[in-house]
């Protein structure tokens, strides 16, 4: 494809990206793959909350050098960024032993 032929396509992508940014701002959700919270866990452990760009987020309990070279020890997807942030915080505080044990409907001591 000729680079001149790509110009209108690239302009359309830029326009859509700007519109998407405005929509995310209005809905108060984060960009895709944005790390919205990061906690230190045990030795060489990080707990990260990564937004999916649609209002949900993934919590990763990572061993190693997050985000460059790590292995996920535990991870869970949440439909709501706030619930994911709460789970990561409670995991870092030791109120939850693993992400599967976190119930978004409950209130934990780490949240008081």
C-alpha positions in Angstrom: 0.0 0.0 0.0 1.3 3.4 -1.0 2.0 5.7 2.1 -0.2 8.4 0.6 -3.1 5.9 0.6 -2.6 5.4 4.3 -2.9 9.0 5.2 -6.8 9.1 5.4 -6.8 5.8 7.4 -4.3 7.2 9.9 -6.3 10.4 10.2 -9.5 8.3 10.9 -7.6 6.3 13.6 -6.5 9.5 15.3 -10.0 10.9 15.2 -11.4 7.6 16.7 -8.6 7.6 19.4 -9.6 11.1 20.5 -13.3 10.2 20.6 -12.5 7.1 22.6 -10.4 9.2 25.1 -13.4 11.6 25.6 -15.8 8.7 26.1 -13.5 7.0 28.7 -13.1 10.3 30.5 -16.9 10.8 30.6 -17.4 7.2 31.9 -14.4 7.5 34.3 -12.7 4.4 33.0 -9.0 3.9 32.3 -7.1 3.2 29.0 -6.5 -0.3 27.9 -3.5 -1.9 29.7 -3.0 1.1 32.0 -1.7 0.1 35.4 -4.2 1.8 37.7 -2.7 0.5 41.0 0.5 -1.2 42.0 1.3 -2.7 45.4 4.3 -4.4 46.9 3.6 -7.8 48.3 6.0 -10.3 49.7 9.7 -10.3 48.7 9.9 -10.0 44.9 6.1 -9.8 44.6 4.1 -7.0 43.0 0.3 -6.8 42.8 -0.9 -4.9 39.8 -4.3 -3.7 38.6 -4.4 -3.5 34.8 -7.4 -1.8 33.1 -9.0 -3.5 30.1 -10.2 -0.1 28.6 -13.9 -1.1 28.9 -14.4 -0.5 32.7 -13.0 -3.8 33.9 -9.6 -4.7 35.2 -7.3 -7.7 35.8 -5.4 -8.1 39.1 -2.1 -9.9 38.8 0.0 -11.1 41.7 3.4 -11.3 40.0 6.7 -12.8 41.0 9.8 -11.2 39.5 10.4 -7.9 37.9 6.9 -6.7 37.0 6.1 -5.5 34.3 9.2 -6.6 32.3 10.0 -10.1 33.4 7.6 -11.8 35.7 5.4 -14.8 36.2 1.8 -14.5 37.4 1.3 -16.4 40.6 -2.3 -15.5 40.8 -4.6 -13.4 38.6 -8.3 -12.6 38.3 -10.5 -10.5 36.0 -13.0 -8.1 37.5 -15.8 -6.4 35.6 -15.3 -3.2 37.6 -12.1 -1.3 38.1 -13.0 -0.3 41.6 -13.6 -3.9 42.7 -10.2 -4.9 41.2 -8.5 -2.1 43.1 -10.2 -3.2 46.3 -9.1 -6.8 45.8 -5.5 -5.8 45.1 -5.4 -3.5 48.2 -6.8 -6.3 50.4 -4.4 -8.8 49.0 -1.5 -6.5 49.7 -2.7 -5.9 53.2 -3.0 -9.6 53.9 -6.8 -9.6 54.4 -7.3 -11.9 51.5 -5.0 -14.9 50.9 -5.7 -15.2 47.2 -7.8 -13.5 44.6 -10.3 -16.3 44.3 -11.2 -15.7 47.9 -12.1 -12.0 47.3 -15.9 -11.3 47.2 -16.6 -7.8 45.8 -19.9 -7.7 47.8 -18.2 -7.9 51.1 -16.4 -5.2 53.1 -12.9 -6.2 54.4 -10.9 -4.8 57.3 -8.4 -3.3 54.9 -11.2 -1.0 53.5 -12.1 0.6 56.8 
